[in-house]
Structures are given as structure tokens and as C-alpha cells.
């Protein structure tokens, strides 16, 4: 992952989740630390994208989303001519 600094932490997770993580780390041939770091990174990225999506939803909720009738007609004509 290329992180320059590493922080040691202690976490508590249910035994069944720990076992699943151990099996996954073994199957992926990565260390437990690498597995947890990847999982947190993916989770953080997903929530970052969700935050962007929520902000865009807020913006577009206040904007008119109807397509201009003239533009819709031009698109329809262009599509029809392209596929004839």
C-alpha cells in the first residue's frame, strides 16, 4: 500500500469474524495486517464515493432534470438516422 508510517492498534472483533478474516488472509496469501488495512481502505473509499453521490443527489434534487423538448427531438432524430 505504500504507507510510510504504520500504526499498531488493538481491536476487538467477534470470534466468528476473526476466523473468517484468518481464512481469507490465508486464501489471499496476505498477512492479517494487510487484510485489515485493505478492508478498511476499501470501506473508506466506498463511503467516500457514497458521500460524493449524496452531495450530487442534493444538487440535482434542486435542479430541473427534464430534457429540453427541442434537444430531445434532435436526439431522437439523430438516433433514428444512425440506426436506419
VMD Tcl script that builds the backbone (N, CA, C; Angstrom):
set m [mol new atoms 252]
animate dup $m
set s [atomselect $m all]
$s set {name element resname resid chain x y z} {
  {N N UNK 1 A 0.800 -1.190 0.000}
  {CA C UNK 1 A 0.000 0.000 0.000}
  {C C UNK 1 A 0.845 1.257 0.000}
  {N N UNK 2 A 2.067 1.148 0.354}
  {CA C UNK 2 A 2.972 2.267 0.256}
  {C C UNK 2 A 2.837 3.304 1.354}
  {N N UNK 3 A 2.219 2.961 2.449}
  {CA C UNK 3 A 2.108 3.926 3.533}
  {C C UNK 3 A 3.442 4.019 4.251}
  {N N UNK 4 A 3.913 5.238 4.451}
  {CA C UNK 4 A 5.217 5.447 5.067}
  {C C UNK 4 A 5.205 5.126 6.558}
  {N N UNK 5 A 4.164 5.514 7.234}
  {CA C UNK 5 A 4.084 5.307 8.679}
  {C C UNK 5 A 3.051 4.230 8.981}
  {N N UNK 6 A 3.347 3.425 9.945}
  {CA C UNK 6 A 2.411 2.371 10.337}
  {C C UNK 6 A 2.069 2.548 11.807}
  {N N UNK 7 A 0.797 2.334 12.123}
  {CA C UNK 7 A 0.302 2.468 13.479}
  {C C UNK 7 A -0.142 1.101 13.954}
  {N N UNK 8 A 0.349 0.697 15.107}
  {CA C UNK 8 A -0.115 -0.553 15.715}
  {C C UNK 8 A -1.358 -0.234 16.522}
  {N N UNK 9 A -2.385 -1.076 16.355}
  {CA C UNK 9 A -3.631 -0.863 17.079}
  {C C UNK 9 A -4.107 -2.195 17.649}
  {N N UNK 10 A -4.995 -2.114 18.587}
  {CA C UNK 10 A -5.647 -3.294 19.137}
  {C C UNK 10 A -7.133 -3.111 18.922}
  {N N UNK 11 A -7.765 -4.124 18.349}
  {CA C UNK 11 A -9.208 -4.060 18.139}
  {C C UNK 11 A -9.848 -5.320 18.700}
  {N N UNK 12 A -11.126 -5.222 18.984}
  {CA C UNK 12 A -11.892 -6.378 19.447}
  {C C UNK 12 A -12.955 -6.672 18.407}
  {N N UNK 13 A -12.983 -7.923 17.942}
  {CA C UNK 13 A -13.997 -8.345 16.984}
  {C C UNK 13 A -14.538 -9.699 17.438}
  {N N UNK 14 A -15.741 -10.038 17.015}
  {CA C UNK 14 A -16.300 -11.333 17.387}
  {C C UNK 14 A -15.434 -12.487 16.866}
  {N N UNK 15 A -15.424 -13.585 17.612}
  {CA C UNK 15 A -14.598 -14.734 17.241}
  {C C UNK 15 A -14.888 -15.243 15.835}
  {N N UNK 16 A -16.176 -15.315 15.455}
  {CA C UNK 16 A -16.509 -15.840 14.129}
  {C C UNK 16 A -15.980 -14.932 13.020}
  {N N UNK 17 A -15.992 -13.612 13.231}
  {CA C UNK 17 A -15.448 -12.689 12.248}
  {C C UNK 17 A -13.924 -12.836 12.158}
  {N N UNK 18 A -13.300 -13.011 13.300}
  {CA C UNK 18 A -11.850 -13.228 13.325}
  {C C UNK 18 A -11.486 -14.471 12.516}
  {N N UNK 19 A -12.237 -15.546 12.700}
  {CA C UNK 19 A -11.965 -16.792 11.964}
  {C C UNK 19 A -12.141 -16.588 10.464}
  {N N UNK 20 A -13.187 -15.881 10.075}
  {CA C UNK 20 A -13.403 -15.589 8.646}
  {C C UNK 20 A -12.233 -14.791 8.085}
  {N N UNK 21 A -11.767 -13.825 8.851}
  {CA C UNK 21 A -10.644 -12.995 8.405}
  {C C UNK 21 A -9.375 -13.823 8.282}
  {N N UNK 22 A -9.149 -14.699 9.240}
  {CA C UNK 22 A -7.968 -15.564 9.189}
  {C C UNK 22 A -7.997 -16.442 7.935}
  {N N UNK 23 A -9.162 -17.034 7.655}
  {CA C UNK 23 A -9.300 -17.890 6.474}
  {C C UNK 23 A -9.092 -17.084 5.191}
  {N N UNK 24 A -9.647 -15.901 5.149}
  {CA C UNK 24 A -9.496 -15.059 3.963}
  {C C UNK 24 A -8.050 -14.639 3.765}
  {N N UNK 25 A -7.385 -14.232 4.826}
  {CA C UNK 25 A -5.982 -13.832 4.727}
  {C C UNK 25 A -5.141 -14.990 4.205}
  {N N UNK 26 A -5.415 -16.190 4.697}
  {CA C UNK 26 A -4.668 -17.368 4.241}
  {C C UNK 26 A -4.940 -17.632 2.763}
  {N N UNK 27 A -6.219 -17.538 2.377}
  {CA C UNK 27 A -6.580 -17.804 0.981}
  {C C UNK 27 A -5.969 -16.763 0.046}
  {N N UNK 28 A -5.925 -15.499 0.486}
  {CA C UNK 28 A -5.361 -14.432 -0.338}
  {C C UNK 28 A -3.835 -14.344 -0.224}
  {N N UNK 29 A -3.296 -15.127 0.693}
  {CA C UNK 29 A -1.851 -15.138 0.939}
  {C C UNK 29 A -1.326 -13.755 1.324}
  {N N UNK 30 A -2.035 -13.138 2.278}
  {CA C UNK 30 A -1.614 -11.844 2.818}
  {C C UNK 30 A -1.595 -11.954 4.340}
  {N N UNK 31 A -0.883 -11.053 4.954}
  {CA C UNK 31 A -0.854 -11.054 6.419}
  {C C UNK 31 A -2.178 -10.524 6.962}
  {N N UNK 32 A -2.421 -10.792 8.213}
  {CA C UNK 32 A -3.617 -10.279 8.874}
  {C C UNK 32 A -3.635 -8.751 8.792}
  {N N UNK 33 A -2.498 -8.128 9.032}
  {CA C UNK 33 A -2.420 -6.663 8.957}
  {C C UNK 33 A -2.755 -6.154 7.561}
  {N N UNK 34 A -2.230 -6.818 6.542}
  {CA C UNK 34 A -2.527 -6.409 5.163}
  {C C UNK 34 A -4.018 -6.553 4.867}
  {N N UNK 35 A -4.611 -7.648 5.323}
  {CA C UNK 35 A -6.032 -7.873 5.097}
  {C C UNK 35 A -6.862 -6.771 5.742}
  {N N UNK 36 A -6.594 -6.473 7.008}
  {CA C UNK 36 A -7.374 -5.451 7.698}
  {C C UNK 36 A -7.152 -4.077 7.069}
  {N N UNK 37 A -5.930 -3.775 6.690}
  {CA C UNK 37 A -5.639 -2.482 6.062}
  {C C UNK 37 A -6.389 -2.350 4.736}
  {N N UNK 38 A -6.378 -3.415 3.931}
  {CA C UNK 38 A -7.105 -3.386 2.655}
  {C C UNK 38 A -8.604 -3.227 2.878}
  {N N UNK 39 A -9.128 -3.954 3.849}
  {CA C UNK 39 A -10.561 -3.895 4.139}
  {C C UNK 39 A -10.970 -2.486 4.562}
  {N N UNK 40 A -10.197 -1.874 5.425}
  {CA C UNK 40 A -10.514 -0.522 5.890}
  {C C UNK 40 A -10.384 0.470 4.743}
  {N N UNK 41 A -9.365 0.297 3.926}
  {CA C UNK 41 A -9.166 1.193 2.786}
  {C C UNK 41 A -10.354 1.110 1.817}
  {N N UNK 42 A -10.798 -0.102 1.494}
  {CA C UNK 42 A -11.938 -0.277 0.601}
  {C C UNK 42 A -13.211 0.299 1.217}
  {N N UNK 43 A -13.402 0.073 2.502}
  {CA C UNK 43 A -14.586 0.577 3.202}
  {C C UNK 43 A -14.594 2.107 3.191}
  {N N UNK 44 A -13.454 2.707 3.481}
  {CA C UNK 44 A -13.353 4.166 3.489}
  {C C UNK 44 A -13.596 4.734 2.095}
  {N N UNK 45 A -13.061 4.082 1.077}
  {CA C UNK 45 A -13.256 4.532 -0.307}
  {C C UNK 45 A -14.728 4.462 -0.688}
  {N N UNK 46 A -15.387 3.361 -0.348}
  {CA C UNK 46 A -16.808 3.196 -0.662}
  {C C UNK 46 A -17.633 4.302 -0.006}
  {N N UNK 47 A -17.315 4.620 1.245}
  {CA C UNK 47 A -18.070 5.663 1.930}
  {C C UNK 47 A -17.727 7.044 1.400}
  {N N UNK 48 A -16.531 7.233 0.922}
  {CA C UNK 48 A -16.156 8.495 0.295}
  {C C UNK 48 A -16.960 8.688 -0.983}
  {N N UNK 49 A -17.069 7.632 -1.787}
  {CA C UNK 49 A -17.861 7.706 -3.021}
  {C C UNK 49 A -19.336 7.924 -2.702}
  {N N UNK 50 A -19.812 7.286 -1.631}
  {CA C UNK 50 A -21.210 7.459 -1.232}
  {C C UNK 50 A -21.459 8.912 -0.848}
  {N N UNK 51 A -20.498 9.517 -0.171}
  {CA C UNK 51 A -20.630 10.914 0.230}
  {C C UNK 51 A -20.711 11.813 -1.004}
  {N N UNK 52 A -19.893 11.544 -1.993}
  {CA C UNK 52 A -19.927 12.318 -3.237}
  {C C UNK 52 A -21.285 12.140 -3.902}
  {N N UNK 53 A -21.762 10.896 -3.953}
  {CA C UNK 53 A -23.063 10.608 -4.569}
  {C C UNK 53 A -24.180 11.352 -3.838}
  {N N UNK 54 A -24.127 11.359 -2.504}
  {CA C UNK 54 A -25.150 12.058 -1.721}
  {C C UNK 54 A -25.131 13.554 -2.012}
  {N N UNK 55 A -23.933 14.130 -2.134}
  {CA C UNK 55 A -23.824 15.558 -2.436}
  {C C UNK 55 A -24.371 15.855 -3.822}
  {N N UNK 56 A -24.071 14.991 -4.797}
  {CA C UNK 56 A -24.607 15.183 -6.143}
  {C C UNK 56 A -26.122 15.050 -6.144}
  {N N UNK 57 A -26.646 14.092 -5.380}
  {CA C UNK 57 A -28.101 13.927 -5.272}
  {C C UNK 57 A -28.742 15.196 -4.721}
  {N N UNK 58 A -28.096 15.815 -3.735}
  {CA C UNK 58 A -28.620 17.059 -3.164}
  {C C UNK 58 A -28.664 18.160 -4.221}
  {N N UNK 59 A -27.592 18.276 -4.996}
  {CA C UNK 59 A -27.528 19.308 -6.035}
  {C C UNK 59 A -28.608 19.066 -7.077}
  {N N UNK 60 A -28.700 17.841 -7.565}
  {CA C UNK 60 A -29.641 17.550 -8.639}
  {C C UNK 60 A -31.085 17.503 -8.165}
  {N N UNK 61 A -31.304 17.338 -6.889}
  {CA C UNK 61 A -32.666 17.356 -6.359}
  {C C UNK 61 A -33.272 18.739 -6.483}
  {N N UNK 62 A -32.431 19.754 -6.459}
  {CA C UNK 62 A -32.927 21.126 -6.546}
  {C C UNK 62 A -32.890 21.664 -7.983}
  {N N UNK 63 A -32.422 20.870 -8.927}
  {CA C UNK 63 A -32.322 21.300 -10.319}
  {C C UNK 63 A -33.396 20.625 -11.164}
  {N N UNK 64 A -33.872 21.318 -12.158}
  {CA C UNK 64 A -34.822 20.742 -13.099}
  {C C UNK 64 A -34.088 19.668 -13.907}
  {N N UNK 65 A -34.664 18.498 -13.980}
  {CA C UNK 65 A -33.982 17.408 -14.673}
  {C C UNK 65 A -34.656 17.024 -15.982}
  {N N UNK 66 A -35.679 17.779 -16.375}
  {CA C UNK 66 A -36.382 17.481 -17.613}
  {C C UNK 66 A -35.537 17.925 -18.804}
  {N N UNK 67 A -35.490 17.081 -19.803}
  {CA C UNK 67 A -34.725 17.377 -21.006}
  {C C UNK 67 A -35.500 18.378 -21.852}
  {N N UNK 68 A -34.809 19.382 -22.363}
  {CA C UNK 68 A -35.425 20.370 -23.228}
  {C C UNK 68 A -36.082 19.652 -24.407}
  {N N UNK 69 A -37.350 19.962 -24.728}
  {CA C UNK 69 A -38.054 19.256 -25.802}
  {C C UNK 69 A -37.335 19.316 -27.151}
  {N N UNK 70 A -36.726 20.461 -27.485}
  {CA C UNK 70 A -36.011 20.571 -28.762}
  {C C UNK 70 A -34.802 19.639 -28.783}
  {N N UNK 71 A -34.087 19.565 -27.681}
  {CA C UNK 71 A -32.928 18.680 -27.593}
  {C C UNK 71 A -33.358 17.221 -27.666}
  {N N UNK 72 A -34.463 16.890 -27.015}
  {CA C UNK 72 A -34.983 15.524 -27.059}
  {C C UNK 72 A -35.335 15.142 -28.494}
  {N N UNK 73 A -35.940 16.060 -29.238}
  {CA C UNK 73 A -36.293 15.793 -30.632}
  {C C UNK 73 A -35.041 15.591 -31.478}
  {N N UNK 74 A -34.031 16.440 -31.276}
  {CA C UNK 74 A -32.781 16.294 -32.039}
  {C C UNK 74 A -32.111 14.960 -31.732}
  {N N UNK 75 A -32.105 14.548 -30.467}
  {CA C UNK 75 A -31.518 13.255 -30.107}
  {C C UNK 75 A -32.276 12.121 -30.764}
  {N N UNK 76 A -33.586 12.215 -30.775}
  {CA C UNK 76 A -34.414 11.178 -31.367}
  {C C UNK 76 A -34.144 11.058 -32.862}
  {N N UNK 77 A -34.036 12.183 -33.548}
  {CA C UNK 77 A -33.769 12.182 -34.985}
  {C C UNK 77 A -32.383 11.607 -35.244}
  {N N UNK 78 A -31.388 12.043 -34.486}
  {CA C UNK 78 A -30.022 11.548 -34.680}
  {C C UNK 78 A -29.958 10.045 -34.438}
  {N N UNK 79 A -30.640 9.552 -33.430}
  {CA C UNK 79 A -30.647 8.125 -33.106}
  {C C UNK 79 A -31.312 7.344 -34.230}
  {N N UNK 80 A -32.443 7.830 -34.689}
  {CA C UNK 80 A -33.181 7.149 -35.752}
  {C C UNK 80 A -32.345 7.057 -37.015}
  {N N UNK 81 A -31.702 8.150 -37.416}
  {CA C UNK 81 A -30.874 8.146 -38.623}
  {C C UNK 81 A -29.646 7.266 -38.480}
  {N N UNK 82 A -29.110 7.187 -37.287}
  {CA C UNK 82 A -27.915 6.376 -37.045}
  {C C UNK 82 A -28.215 4.889 -37.197}
  {N N UNK 83 A -29.391 4.456 -36.788}
  {CA C UNK 83 A -29.721 3.030 -36.778}
  {C C UNK 83 A -30.635 2.598 -37.929}
  {N N UNK 84 A -30.822 3.449 -38.924}
  {CA C UNK 84 A -31.634 3.044 -40.092}
  {C C UNK 84 A -30.774 2.408 -41.152}
}
mol reanalyze $m
mol bondsrecalc $m
mol representation Tube
mol addrep $m
